[in-house]
Amino acid sequence: MHVKPIRLSTHAQGYAGKRGFTAAEVEDAIRTAPWKPADQGRLQCAKRMRYNQEWNGRVYATKRVQPVFVEADDEIVVVTV
């Protein structure tokens, strides 16, 4: 089975710090969570992950990573998270 590479768009990369996700978390969500249709012919999935850290002055036990992406023939392109 061929595993397609996952690439974050420039837009998605720009939000990593602001929204608190990593490329590895996005890849994990796409590879393990069920895919659902999203707007404009895109796909999405969501995965809740252990966090146990402070974010914007509050401690969270978990965080939710929800990438929106397009599956091309040779790769998966993450549009936003």
mmCIF file of the N, C-alpha and C atoms, coordinates in Angstrom:
data_MODEL
# 
_entry.id   MODEL 
# 
loop_
_atom_site.group_PDB 
_atom_site.id 
_atom_site.type_symbol 
_atom_site.label_atom_id 
_atom_site.label_alt_id 
_atom_site.label_comp_id 
_atom_site.label_asym_id 
_atom_site.label_entity_id 
_atom_site.label_seq_id 
_atom_site.pdbx_PDB_ins_code 
_atom_site.Cartn_x 
_atom_site.Cartn_y 
_atom_site.Cartn_z 
_atom_site.occupancy 
_atom_site.B_iso_or_equiv 
_atom_site.pdbx_formal_charge 
_atom_site.auth_seq_id 
_atom_site.auth_comp_id 
_atom_site.auth_asym_id 
_atom_site.auth_atom_id 
_atom_site.pdbx_PDB_model_num 
ATOM 1   N N  . MET A 1 1  ? 0.834   -1.190 0.000  1.00 0.00 ? 1  MET A N  1 
ATOM 2   C CA . MET A 1 1  ? 0.000   0.000  0.000  1.00 0.00 ? 1  MET A CA 1 
ATOM 3   C C  . MET A 1 1  ? 0.876   1.251  0.000  1.00 0.00 ? 1  MET A C  1 
ATOM 4   N N  . HIS A 1 2  ? 0.587   2.176  -0.887 1.00 0.00 ? 2  HIS A N  1 
ATOM 5   C CA . HIS A 1 2  ? 1.333   3.431  -0.987 1.00 0.00 ? 2  HIS A CA 1 
ATOM 6   C C  . HIS A 1 2  ? 0.742   4.457  -0.023 1.00 0.00 ? 2  HIS A C  1 
ATOM 7   N N  . VAL A 1 3  ? 1.568   5.038  0.818  1.00 0.00 ? 3  VAL A N  1 
ATOM 8   C CA . VAL A 1 3  ? 1.128   6.074  1.744  1.00 0.00 ? 3  VAL A CA 1 
ATOM 9   C C  . VAL A 1 3  ? 1.495   7.423  1.144  1.00 0.00 ? 3  VAL A C  1 
ATOM 10  N N  . LYS A 1 4  ? 0.486   8.234  0.874  1.00 0.00 ? 4  LYS A N  1 
ATOM 11  C CA . LYS A 1 4  ? 0.729   9.541  0.268  1.00 0.00 ? 4  LYS A CA 1 
ATOM 12  C C  . LYS A 1 4  ? 1.366   10.484 1.269  1.00 0.00 ? 4  LYS A C  1 
ATOM 13  N N  . PRO A 1 5  ? 2.322   11.292 0.811  1.00 0.00 ? 5  PRO A N  1 
ATOM 14  C CA . PRO A 1 5  ? 2.883   12.303 1.703  1.00 0.00 ? 5  PRO A CA 1 
ATOM 15  C C  . PRO A 1 5  ? 1.839   13.371 2.013  1.00 0.00 ? 5  PRO A C  1 
ATOM 16  N N  . ILE A 1 6  ? 1.981   13.989 3.176  1.00 0.00 ? 6  ILE A N  1 
ATOM 17  C CA . ILE A 1 6  ? 1.087   15.055 3.608  1.00 0.00 ? 6  ILE A CA 1 
ATOM 18  C C  . ILE A 1 6  ? 1.876   16.351 3.638  1.00 0.00 ? 6  ILE A C  1 
ATOM 19  N N  . ARG A 1 7  ? 1.343   17.377 2.955  1.00 0.00 ? 7  ARG A N  1 
ATOM 20  C CA . ARG A 1 7  ? 2.027   18.675 2.882  1.00 0.00 ? 7  ARG A CA 1 
ATOM 21  C C  . ARG A 1 7  ? 1.093   19.754 3.419  1.00 0.00 ? 7  ARG A C  1 
ATOM 22  N N  . LEU A 1 8  ? 1.614   20.579 4.318  1.00 0.00 ? 8  LEU A N  1 
ATOM 23  C CA . LEU A 1 8  ? 0.852   21.722 4.804  1.00 0.00 ? 8  LEU A CA 1 
ATOM 24  C C  . LEU A 1 8  ? 1.029   22.889 3.850  1.00 0.00 ? 8  LEU A C  1 
ATOM 25  N N  . SER A 1 9  ? -0.081  23.497 3.433  1.00 0.00 ? 9  SER A N  1 
ATOM 26  C CA . SER A 1 9  ? -0.004  24.687 2.590  1.00 0.00 ? 9  SER A CA 1 
ATOM 27  C C  . SER A 1 9  ? 0.653   25.816 3.378  1.00 0.00 ? 9  SER A C  1 
ATOM 28  N N  . THR A 1 10 ? 1.062   26.840 2.684  1.00 0.00 ? 10 THR A N  1 
ATOM 29  C CA . THR A 1 10 ? 1.645   28.011 3.341  1.00 0.00 ? 10 THR A CA 1 
ATOM 30  C C  . THR A 1 10 ? 0.650   28.598 4.335  1.00 0.00 ? 10 THR A C  1 
ATOM 31  N N  . HIS A 1 11 ? -0.615  28.643 3.953  1.00 0.00 ? 11 HIS A N  1 
ATOM 32  C CA . HIS A 1 11 ? -1.662  29.153 4.842  1.00 0.00 ? 11 HIS A CA 1 
ATOM 33  C C  . HIS A 1 11 ? -1.720  28.342 6.135  1.00 0.00 ? 11 HIS A C  1 
ATOM 34  N N  . ALA A 1 12 ? -1.752  27.009 6.014  1.00 0.00 ? 12 ALA A N  1 
ATOM 35  C CA . ALA A 1 12 ? -1.817  26.142 7.198  1.00 0.00 ? 12 ALA A CA 1 
ATOM 36  C C  . ALA A 1 12 ? -0.574  26.302 8.058  1.00 0.00 ? 12 ALA A C  1 
ATOM 37  N N  . GLN A 1 13 ? 0.601   26.351 7.441  1.00 0.00 ? 13 GLN A N  1 
ATOM 38  C CA . GLN A 1 13 ? 1.847   26.532 8.195  1.00 0.00 ? 13 GLN A CA 1 
ATOM 39  C C  . GLN A 1 13 ? 1.819   27.833 8.990  1.00 0.00 ? 13 GLN A C  1 
ATOM 40  N N  . GLY A 1 14 ? 1.250   28.875 8.404  1.00 0.00 ? 14 GLY A N  1 
ATOM 41  C CA . GLY A 1 14 ? 1.198   30.168 9.055  1.00 0.00 ? 14 GLY A CA 1 
ATOM 42  C C  . GLY A 1 14 ? 0.348   30.183 10.306 1.00 0.00 ? 14 GLY A C  1 
ATOM 43  N N  . TYR A 1 15 ? -0.571  29.241 10.436 1.00 0.00 ? 15 TYR A N  1 
ATOM 44  C CA . TYR A 1 15 ? -1.442  29.188 11.604 1.00 0.00 ? 15 TYR A CA 1 
ATOM 45  C C  . TYR A 1 15 ? -0.946  28.244 12.698 1.00 0.00 ? 15 TYR A C  1 
ATOM 46  N N  . ALA A 1 16 ? 0.130   27.523 12.477 1.00 0.00 ? 16 ALA A N  1 
ATOM 47  C CA . ALA A 1 16 ? 0.602   26.533 13.442 1.00 0.00 ? 16 ALA A CA 1 
ATOM 48  C C  . ALA A 1 16 ? 0.826   27.143 14.829 1.00 0.00 ? 16 ALA A C  1 
ATOM 49  N N  . GLY A 1 17 ? 1.547   28.237 14.912 1.00 0.00 ? 17 GLY A N  1 
ATOM 50  C CA . GLY A 1 17 ? 1.808   28.860 16.207 1.00 0.00 ? 17 GLY A CA 1 
ATOM 51  C C  . GLY A 1 17 ? 0.570   29.466 16.829 1.00 0.00 ? 17 GLY A C  1 
ATOM 52  N N  . LYS A 1 18 ? -0.218  30.114 16.012 1.00 0.00 ? 18 LYS A N  1 
ATOM 53  C CA . LYS A 1 18 ? -1.415  30.795 16.505 1.00 0.00 ? 18 LYS A CA 1 
ATOM 54  C C  . LYS A 1 18 ? -2.468  29.806 17.014 1.00 0.00 ? 18 LYS A C  1 
ATOM 55  N N  . ARG A 1 19 ? -2.602  28.687 16.324 1.00 0.00 ? 19 ARG A N  1 
ATOM 56  C CA . ARG A 1 19 ? -3.640  27.717 16.689 1.00 0.00 ? 19 ARG A CA 1 
ATOM 57  C C  . ARG A 1 19 ? -3.107  26.538 17.504 1.00 0.00 ? 19 ARG A C  1 
ATOM 58  N N  . GLY A 1 20 ? -1.807  26.463 17.669 1.00 0.00 ? 20 GLY A N  1 
ATOM 59  C CA . GLY A 1 20 ? -1.216  25.493 18.581 1.00 0.00 ? 20 GLY A CA 1 
ATOM 60  C C  . GLY A 1 20 ? -1.199  24.054 18.116 1.00 0.00 ? 20 GLY A C  1 
ATOM 61  N N  . PHE A 1 21 ? -0.854  23.815 16.867 1.00 0.00 ? 21 PHE A N  1 
ATOM 62  C CA . PHE A 1 21 ? -0.740  22.446 16.376 1.00 0.00 ? 21 PHE A CA 1 
ATOM 63  C C  . PHE A 1 21 ? 0.637   22.254 15.744 1.00 0.00 ? 21 PHE A C  1 
ATOM 64  N N  . THR A 1 22 ? 1.022   20.996 15.590 1.00 0.00 ? 22 THR A N  1 
ATOM 65  C CA . THR A 1 22 ? 2.264   20.667 14.904 1.00 0.00 ? 22 THR A CA 1 
ATOM 66  C C  . THR A 1 22 ? 1.938   19.872 13.637 1.00 0.00 ? 22 THR A C  1 
ATOM 67  N N  . ALA A 1 23 ? 2.870   19.839 12.727 1.00 0.00 ? 23 ALA A N  1 
ATOM 68  C CA . ALA A 1 23 ? 2.698   19.049 11.503 1.00 0.00 ? 23 ALA A CA 1 
ATOM 69  C C  . ALA A 1 23 ? 2.508   17.573 11.844 1.00 0.00 ? 23 ALA A C  1 
ATOM 70  N N  . ALA A 1 24 ? 3.214   17.091 12.865 1.00 0.00 ? 24 ALA A N  1 
ATOM 71  C CA . ALA A 1 24 ? 3.091   15.687 13.266 1.00 0.00 ? 24 ALA A CA 1 
ATOM 72  C C  . ALA A 1 24 ? 1.685   15.380 13.773 1.00 0.00 ? 24 ALA A C  1 
ATOM 73  N N  . GLU A 1 25 ? 1.079   16.312 14.506 1.00 0.00 ? 25 GLU A N  1 
ATOM 74  C CA . GLU A 1 25 ? -0.287  16.104 14.996 1.00 0.00 ? 25 GLU A CA 1 
ATOM 75  C C  . GLU A 1 25 ? -1.293  16.094 13.848 1.00 0.00 ? 25 GLU A C  1 
ATOM 76  N N  . VAL A 1 26 ? -1.076  16.966 12.873 1.00 0.00 ? 26 VAL A N  1 
ATOM 77  C CA . VAL A 1 26 ? -1.951  17.001 11.704 1.00 0.00 ? 26 VAL A CA 1 
ATOM 78  C C  . VAL A 1 26 ? -1.846  15.681 10.940 1.00 0.00 ? 26 VAL A C  1 
ATOM 79  N N  . GLU A 1 27 ? -0.633  15.216 10.735 1.00 0.00 ? 27 GLU A N  1 
ATOM 80  C CA . GLU A 1 27 ? -0.435  13.946 10.029 1.00 0.00 ? 27 GLU A CA 1 
ATOM 81  C C  . GLU A 1 27 ? -1.087  12.798 10.788 1.00 0.00 ? 27 GLU A C  1 
ATOM 82  N N  . ASP A 1 28 ? -0.925  12.767 12.104 1.00 0.00 ? 28 ASP A N  1 
ATOM 83  C CA . ASP A 1 28 ? -1.545  11.721 12.920 1.00 0.00 ? 28 ASP A CA 1 
ATOM 84  C C  . ASP A 1 28 ? -3.069  11.740 12.766 1.00 0.00 ? 28 ASP A C  1 
ATOM 85  N N  . ALA A 1 29 ? -3.663  12.923 12.800 1.00 0.00 ? 29 ALA A N  1 
ATOM 86  C CA . ALA A 1 29 ? -5.117  13.036 12.651 1.00 0.00 ? 29 ALA A CA 1 
ATOM 87  C C  . ALA A 1 29 ? -5.558  12.505 11.284 1.00 0.00 ? 29 ALA A C  1 
ATOM 88  N N  . ILE A 1 30 ? -4.871  12.917 10.233 1.00 0.00 ? 30 ILE A N  1 
ATOM 89  C CA . ILE A 1 30 ? -5.255  12.488 8.883  1.00 0.00 ? 30 ILE A CA 1 
ATOM 90  C C  . ILE A 1 30 ? -5.083  10.979 8.710  1.00 0.00 ? 30 ILE A C  1 
ATOM 91  N N  . ARG A 1 31 ? -4.048  10.428 9.282  1.00 0.00 ? 31 ARG A N  1 
ATOM 92  C CA . ARG A 1 31 ? -3.775  8.988  9.102  1.00 0.00 ? 31 ARG A CA 1 
ATOM 93  C C  . ARG A 1 31 ? -4.667  8.102  9.975  1.00 0.00 ? 31 ARG A C  1 
ATOM 94  N N  . THR A 1 32 ? -5.226  8.637  11.080 1.00 0.00 ? 32 THR A N  1 
ATOM 95  C CA . THR A 1 32 ? -5.940  7.761  12.013 1.00 0.00 ? 32 THR A CA 1 
ATOM 96  C C  . THR A 1 32 ? -7.410  8.110  12.252 1.00 0.00 ? 32 THR A C  1 
ATOM 97  N N  . ALA A 1 33 ? -7.848  9.332  11.968 1.00 0.00 ? 33 ALA A N  1 
ATOM 98  C CA . ALA A 1 33 ? -9.244  9.724  12.220 1.00 0.00 ? 33 ALA A CA 1 
ATOM 99  C C  . ALA A 1 33 ? -10.077 9.536  10.951 1.00 0.00 ? 33 ALA A C  1 
ATOM 100 N N  . PRO A 1 34 ? -11.365 9.276  11.118 1.00 0.00 ? 34 PRO A N  1 
ATOM 101 C CA . PRO A 1 34 ? -12.239 9.128  9.936  1.00 0.00 ? 34 PRO A CA 1 
ATOM 102 C C  . PRO A 1 34 ? -12.353 10.436 9.161  1.00 0.00 ? 34 PRO A C  1 
ATOM 103 N N  . TRP A 1 35 ? -12.361 10.323 7.847  1.00 0.00 ? 35 TRP A N  1 
ATOM 104 C CA . TRP A 1 35 ? -12.504 11.489 6.969  1.00 0.00 ? 35 TRP A CA 1 
ATOM 105 C C  . TRP A 1 35 ? -13.970 11.750 6.702  1.00 0.00 ? 35 TRP A C  1 
ATOM 106 N N  . LYS A 1 36 ? -14.312 13.033 6.588  1.00 0.00 ? 36 LYS A N  1 
ATOM 107 C CA . LYS A 1 36 ? -15.678 13.453 6.266  1.00 0.00 ? 36 LYS A CA 1 
ATOM 108 C C  . LYS A 1 36 ? -15.619 14.541 5.205  1.00 0.00 ? 36 LYS A C  1 
ATOM 109 N N  . PRO A 1 37 ? -16.681 14.691 4.428  1.00 0.00 ? 37 PRO A N  1 
ATOM 110 C CA . PRO A 1 37 ? -16.705 15.778 3.445  1.00 0.00 ? 37 PRO A CA 1 
ATOM 111 C C  . PRO A 1 37 ? -16.695 17.144 4.138  1.00 0.00 ? 37 PRO A C  1 
ATOM 112 N N  . ALA A 1 38 ? -16.069 18.115 3.487  1.00 0.00 ? 38 ALA A N  1 
ATOM 113 C CA . ALA A 1 38 ? -16.039 19.501 3.955  1.00 0.00 ? 38 ALA A CA 1 
ATOM 114 C C  . ALA A 1 38 ? -16.494 20.390 2.801  1.00 0.00 ? 38 ALA A C  1 
ATOM 115 N N  . ASP A 1 39 ? -16.583 21.679 3.055  1.00 0.00 ? 39 ASP A N  1 
ATOM 116 C CA . ASP A 1 39 ? -16.995 22.623 2.013  1.00 0.00 ? 39 ASP A CA 1 
ATOM 117 C C  . ASP A 1 39 ? -16.036 22.617 0.829  1.00 0.00 ? 39 ASP A C  1 
ATOM 118 N N  . GLN A 1 40 ? -16.524 23.011 -0.306 1.00 0.00 ? 40 GLN A N  1 
ATOM 119 C CA . GLN A 1 40 ? -15.751 23.216 -1.531 1.00 0.00 ? 40 GLN A CA 1 
ATOM 120 C C  . GLN A 1 40 ? -15.026 21.951 -2.007 1.00 0.00 ? 40 GLN A C  1 
ATOM 121 N N  . GLY A 1 41 ? -15.646 20.790 -1.775 1.00 0.00 ? 41 GLY A N  1 
ATOM 122 C CA . GLY A 1 41 ? -15.071 19.535 -2.243 1.00 0.00 ? 41 GLY A CA 1 
ATOM 123 C C  . GLY A 1 41 ? -13.860 19.059 -1.459 1.00 0.00 ? 41 GLY A C  1 
ATOM 124 N N  . ARG A 1 42 ? -13.622 19.666 -0.342 1.00 0.00 ? 42 ARG A N  1 
ATOM 125 C CA . ARG A 1 42 ? -12.483 19.274 0.499  1.00 0.00 ? 42 ARG A CA 1 
ATOM 126 C C  . ARG A 1 42 ? -12.900 18.179 1.467  1.00 0.00 ? 42 ARG A C  1 
ATOM 127 N N  . LEU A 1 43 ? -11.922 17.688 2.220  1.00 0.00 ? 43 LEU A N  1 
ATOM 128 C CA . LEU A 1 43 ? -12.157 16.685 3.249  1.00 0.00 ? 43 LEU A CA 1 
ATOM 129 C C  . LEU A 1 43 ? -11.711 17.243 4.591  1.00 0.00 ? 43 LEU A C  1 
ATOM 130 N N  . GLN A 1 44 ? -12.222 16.654 5.672  1.00 0.00 ? 44 GLN A N  1 
ATOM 131 C CA . GLN A 1 44 ? -11.781 17.042 7.002  1.00 0.00 ? 44 GLN A CA 1 
ATOM 132 C C  . GLN A 1 44 ? -11.817 15.835 7.920  1.00 0.00 ? 44 GLN A C  1 
ATOM 133 N N  . CYS A 1 45 ? -11.119 15.949 9.018  1.00 0.00 ? 45 CYS A N  1 
ATOM 134 C CA . CYS A 1 45 ? -11.166 14.951 10.064 1.00 0.00 ? 45 CYS A CA 1 
ATOM 135 C C  . CYS A 1 45 ? -10.878 15.678 11.371 1.00 0.00 ? 45 CYS A C  1 
ATOM 136 N N  . ALA A 1 46 ? -11.091 15.014 12.467 1.00 0.00 ? 46 ALA A N  1 
ATOM 137 C CA . ALA A 1 46 ? -10.816 15.632 13.769 1.00 0.00 ? 46 ALA A CA 1 
ATOM 138 C C  . ALA A 1 46 ? -10.318 14.564 14.728 1.00 0.00 ? 46 ALA A C  1 
ATOM 139 N N  . LYS A 1 47 ? -9.350  14.942 15.540 1.00 0.00 ? 47 LYS A N  1 
ATOM 140 C CA . LYS A 1 47 ? -8.814  14.017 16.538 1.00 0.00 ? 47 LYS A CA 1 
ATOM 141 C C  . LYS A 1 47 ? -8.517  14.782 17.821 1.00 0.00 ? 47 LYS A C  1 
ATOM 142 N N  . ARG A 1 48 ? -8.987  14.232 18.920 1.00 0.00 ? 48 ARG A N  1 
ATOM 143 C CA . ARG A 1 48 ? -8.695  14.803 20.230 1.00 0.00 ? 48 ARG A CA 1 
ATOM 144 C C  . ARG A 1 48 ? -7.420  14.140 20.749 1.00 0.00 ? 48 ARG A C  1 
ATOM 145 N N  . MET A 1 49 ? -6.490  14.957 21.222 1.00 0.00 ? 49 MET A N  1 
ATOM 146 C CA . MET A 1 49 ? -5.194  14.462 21.669 1.00 0.00 ? 49 MET A CA 1 
ATOM 147 C C  . MET A 1 49 ? -4.908  14.929 23.086 1.00 0.00 ? 49 MET A C  1 
ATOM 148 N N  . ARG A 1 50 ? -4.140  14.134 23.807 1.00 0.00 ? 50 ARG A N  1 
ATOM 149 C CA . ARG A 1 50 ? -3.706  14.550 25.147 1.00 0.00 ? 50 ARG A CA 1 
ATOM 150 C C  . ARG A 1 50 ? -2.859  15.803 25.023 1.00 0.00 ? 50 ARG A C  1 
ATOM 151 N N  . TYR A 1 51 ? -3.052  16.707 25.954 1.00 0.00 ? 51 TYR A N  1 
ATOM 152 C CA . TYR A 1 51 ? -2.303  17.959 25.911 1.00 0.00 ? 51 TYR A CA 1 
ATOM 153 C C  . TYR A 1 51 ? -1.688  18.269 27.270 1.00 0.00 ? 51 TYR A C  1 
ATOM 154 N N  . ASN A 1 52 ? -2.514  18.423 28.312 1.00 0.00 ? 52 ASN A N  1 
ATOM 155 C CA . ASN A 1 52 ? -2.037  18.682 29.676 1.00 0.00 ? 52 ASN A CA 1 
ATOM 156 C C  . ASN A 1 52 ? -1.026  19.815 29.748 1.00 0.00 ? 52 ASN A C  1 
ATOM 157 N N  . GLN A 1 53 ? -1.335  20.907 29.050 1.00 0.00 ? 53 GLN A N  1 
ATOM 158 C CA . GLN A 1 53 ? -0.456  22.073 29.056 1.00 0.00 ? 53 GLN A CA 1 
ATOM 159 C C  . GLN A 1 53 ? -1.290  23.341 29.086 1.00 0.00 ? 53 GLN A C  1 
ATOM 160 N N  . GLU A 1 54 ? -0.600  24.444 29.324 1.00 0.00 ? 54 GLU A N  1 
ATOM 161 C CA . GLU A 1 54 ? -1.267  25.730 29.325 1.00 0.00 ? 54 GLU A CA 1 
ATOM 162 C C  . GLU A 1 54 ? -1.337  26.291 27.913 1.00 0.00 ? 54 GLU A C  1 
ATOM 163 N N  . TRP A 1 55 ? -2.481  26.886 27.593 1.00 0.00 ? 55 TRP A N  1 
ATOM 164 C CA . TRP A 1 55 ? -2.676  27.554 26.308 1.00 0.00 ? 55 TRP A CA 1 
ATOM 165 C C  . TRP A 1 55 ? -3.485  28.812 26.593 1.00 0.00 ? 55 TRP A C  1 
ATOM 166 N N  . ASN A 1 56 ? -2.934  29.958 26.250 1.00 0.00 ? 56 ASN A N  1 
ATOM 167 C CA . ASN A 1 56 ? -3.600  31.250 26.469 1.00 0.00 ? 56 ASN A CA 1 
ATOM 168 C C  . ASN A 1 56 ? -4.078  31.425 27.907 1.00 0.00 ? 56 ASN A C  1 
ATOM 169 N N  . GLY A 1 57 ? -3.222  31.061 28.861 1.00 0.00 ? 57 GLY A N  1 
ATOM 170 C CA . GLY A 1 57 ? -3.514  31.283 30.269 1.00 0.00 ? 57 GLY A CA 1 
ATOM 171 C C  . GLY A 1 57 ? -4.395  30.250 30.940 1.00 0.00 ? 57 GLY A C  1 
ATOM 172 N N  . ARG A 1 58 ? -4.715  29.179 30.254 1.00 0.00 ? 58 ARG A N  1 
ATOM 173 C CA . ARG A 1 58 ? -5.564  28.129 30.828 1.00 0.00 ? 58 ARG A CA 1 
ATOM 174 C C  . ARG A 1 58 ? -4.961  26.763 30.510 1.00 0.00 ? 58 ARG A C  1 
ATOM 175 N N  . VAL A 1 59 ? -5.051  25.839 31.465 1.00 0.00 ? 59 VAL A N  1 
ATOM 176 C CA . VAL A 1 59 ? -4.512  24.491 31.271 1.00 0.00 ? 59 VAL A CA 1 
ATOM 177 C C  . VAL A 1 59 ? -5.606  23.601 30.672 1.00 0.00 ? 59 VAL A C  1 
ATOM 178 N N  . TYR A 1 60 ? -5.238  22.889 29.620 1.00 0.00 ? 60 TYR A N  1 
ATOM 179 C CA . TYR A 1 60 ? -6.169  21.981 28.941 1.00 0.00 ? 60 TYR A CA 1 
ATOM 180 C C  . TYR A 1 60 ? -5.639  20.558 29.016 1.00 0.00 ? 60 TYR A C  1 
ATOM 181 N N  . ALA A 1 61 ? -6.522  19.614 29.311 1.00 0.00 ? 61 ALA A N  1 
ATOM 182 C CA . ALA A 1 61 ? -6.142  18.200 29.347 1.00 0.00 ? 61 ALA A CA 1 
ATOM 183 C C  . ALA A 1 61 ? -5.997  17.638 27.935 1.00 0.00 ? 61 ALA A C  1 
ATOM 184 N N  . THR A 1 62 ? -6.816  18.129 27.005 1.00 0.00 ? 62 THR A N  1 
ATOM 185 C CA . THR A 1 62 ? -6.779  17.652 25.631 1.00 0.00 ? 62 THR A CA 1 
ATOM 186 C C  . THR A 1 62 ? -6.839  18.839 24.671 1.00 0.00 ? 62 THR A C  1 
ATOM 187 N N  . LYS A 1 63 ? -6.532  18.550 23.429 1.00 0.00 ? 63 LYS A N  1 
ATOM 188 C CA . LYS A 1 63 ? -6.748  19.539 22.373 1.00 0.00 ? 63 LYS A CA 1 
ATOM 189 C C  . LYS A 1 63 ? -7.292  18.802 21.159 1.00 0.00 ? 63 LYS A C  1 
ATOM 190 N N  . ARG A 1 64 ? -7.997  19.545 20.334 1.00 0.00 ? 64 ARG A N  1 
ATOM 191 C CA . ARG A 1 64 ? -8.617  18.960 19.145 1.00 0.00 ? 64 ARG A CA 1 
ATOM 192 C C  . ARG A 1 64 ? -7.904  19.500 17.913 1.00 0.00 ? 64 ARG A C  1 
ATOM 193 N N  . VAL A 1 65 ? -7.428  18.578 17.091 1.00 0.00 ? 65 VAL A N  1 
ATOM 194 C CA . VAL A 1 65 ? -6.769  18.944 15.838 1.00 0.00 ? 65 VAL A CA 1 
ATOM 195 C C  . VAL A 1 65 ? -7.727  18.569 14.711 1.00 0.00 ? 65 VAL A C  1 
ATOM 196 N N  . GLN A 1 66 ? -8.098  19.571 13.889 1.00 0.00 ? 66 GLN A N  1 
ATOM 197 C CA . GLN A 1 66 ? -9.091  19.350 12.836 1.00 0.00 ? 66 GLN A CA 1 
ATOM 198 C C  . GLN A 1 66 ? -8.596  19.918 11.504 1.00 0.00 ? 66 GLN A C  1 
ATOM 199 N N  . PRO A 1 67 ? -7.823  19.129 10.771 1.00 0.00 ? 67 PRO A N  1 
ATOM 200 C CA . PRO A 1 67 ? -7.345  19.595 9.468  1.00 0.00 ? 67 PRO A CA 1 
ATOM 201 C C  . PRO A 1 67 ? -8.419  19.523 8.380  1.00 0.00 ? 67 PRO A C  1 
ATOM 202 N N  . VAL A 1 68 ? -8.351  20.473 7.465  1.00 0.00 ? 68 VAL A N  1 
ATOM 203 C CA . VAL A 1 68 ? -9.174  20.483 6.249  1.00 0.00 ? 68 VAL A CA 1 
ATOM 204 C C  . VAL A 1 68 ? -8.178  20.323 5.108  1.00 0.00 ? 68 VAL A C  1 
ATOM 205 N N  . PHE A 1 69 ? -8.429  19.382 4.207  1.00 0.00 ? 69 PHE A N  1 
ATOM 206 C CA . PHE A 1 69 ? -7.410  19.016 3.232  1.00 0.00 ? 69 PHE A CA 1 
ATOM 207 C C  . PHE A 1 69 ? -8.015  18.564 1.914  1.00 0.00 ? 69 PHE A C  1 
ATOM 208 N N  . VAL A 1 70 ? -7.138  18.426 0.921  1.00 0.00 ? 70 VAL A N  1 
ATOM 209 C CA . VAL A 1 70 ? -7.507  17.937 -0.407 1.00 0.00 ? 70 VAL A CA 1 
ATOM 210 C C  . VAL A 1 70 ? -6.623  16.733 -0.706 1.00 0.00 ? 70 VAL A C  1 
ATOM 211 N N  . GLU A 1 71 ? -7.244  15.670 -1.180 1.00 0.00 ? 71 GLU A N  1 
ATOM 212 C CA . GLU A 1 71 ? -6.464  14.488 -1.564 1.00 0.00 ? 71 GLU A CA 1 
ATOM 213 C C  . GLU A 1 71 ? -6.214  14.540 -3.063 1.00 0.00 ? 71 GLU A C  1 
ATOM 214 N N  . ALA A 1 72 ? -4.970  14.733 -3.441 1.00 0.00 ? 72 ALA A N  1 
ATOM 215 C CA . ALA A 1 72 ? -4.556  14.718 -4.854 1.00 0.00 ? 72 ALA A CA 1 
ATOM 216 C C  . ALA A 1 72 ? -4.066  13.311 -5.181 1.00 0.00 ? 72 ALA A C  1 
ATOM 217 N N  . ASP A 1 73 ? -3.731  13.093 -6.439 1.00 0.00 ? 73 ASP A N  1 
ATOM 218 C CA . ASP A 1 73 ? -3.245  11.765 -6.852 1.00 0.00 ? 73 ASP A CA 1 
ATOM 219 C C  . ASP A 1 73 ? -1.970  11.344 -6.141 1.00 0.00 ? 73 ASP A C  1 
ATOM 220 N N  . ASP A 1 74 ? -1.087  12.316 -5.896 1.00 0.00 ? 74 ASP A N  1 
ATOM 221 C CA . ASP A 1 74 ? 0.229   11.978 -5.366 1.00 0.00 ? 74 ASP A CA 1 
ATOM 222 C C  . ASP A 1 74 ? 0.528   12.508 -3.972 1.00 0.00 ? 74 ASP A C  1 
ATOM 223 N N  . GLU A 1 75 ? -0.404  13.276 -3.369 1.00 0.00 ? 75 GLU A N  1 
ATOM 224 C CA . GLU A 1 75 ? -0.172  13.816 -2.033 1.00 0.00 ? 75 GLU A CA 1 
ATOM 225 C C  . GLU A 1 75 ? -1.484  14.290 -1.425 1.00 0.00 ? 75 GLU A C  1 
ATOM 226 N N  . ILE A 1 76 ? -1.437  14.581 -0.134 1.00 0.00 ? 76 ILE A N  1 
ATOM 227 C CA . ILE A 1 76 ? -2.546  15.187 0.583  1.00 0.00 ? 76 ILE A CA 1 
ATOM 228 C C  . ILE A 1 76 ? -2.077  16.587 0.973  1.00 0.00 ? 76 ILE A C  1 
ATOM 229 N N  . VAL A 1 77 ? -2.847  17.599 0.582  1.00 0.00 ? 77 VAL A N  1 
ATOM 230 C CA . VAL A 1 77 ? -2.476  18.977 0.864  1.00 0.00 ? 77 VAL A CA 1 
ATOM 231 C C  . VAL A 1 77 ? -3.428  19.523 1.922  1.00 0.00 ? 77 VAL A C  1 
ATOM 232 N N  . VAL A 1 78 ? -2.860  19.947 3.049  1.00 0.00 ? 78 VAL A N  1 
ATOM 233 C CA . VAL A 1 78 ? -3.646  20.520 4.140  1.00 0.00 ? 78 VAL A CA 1 
ATOM 234 C C  . VAL A 1 78 ? -3.863  21.991 3.851  1.00 0.00 ? 78 VAL A C  1 
ATOM 235 N N  . VAL A 1 79 ? -5.138  22.372 3.740  1.00 0.00 ? 79 VAL A N  1 
ATOM 236 C CA . VAL A 1 79 ? -5.501  23.738 3.405  1.00 0.00 ? 79 VAL A CA 1 
ATOM 237 C C  . VAL A 1 79 ? -5.483  24.606 4.652  1.00 0.00 ? 79 VAL A C  1 
ATOM 238 N N  . THR A 1 80 ? -6.077  24.116 5.734  1.00 0.00 ? 80 THR A N  1 
ATOM 239 C CA . THR A 1 80 ? -6.120  24.850 6.995  1.00 0.00 ? 80 THR A CA 1 
ATOM 240 C C  . THR A 1 80 ? -6.320  23.870 8.135  1.00 0.00 ? 80 THR A C  1 
ATOM 241 N N  . VAL A 1 81 ? -6.089  24.328 9.350  1.00 0.00 ? 81 VAL A N  1 
ATOM 242 C CA . VAL A 1 81 ? -6.258  23.492 10.551 1.00 0.00 ? 81 VAL A CA 1 
ATOM 243 C C  . VAL A 1 81 ? -6.989  24.318 11.582 1.00 0.00 ? 81 VAL A C  1 
# 
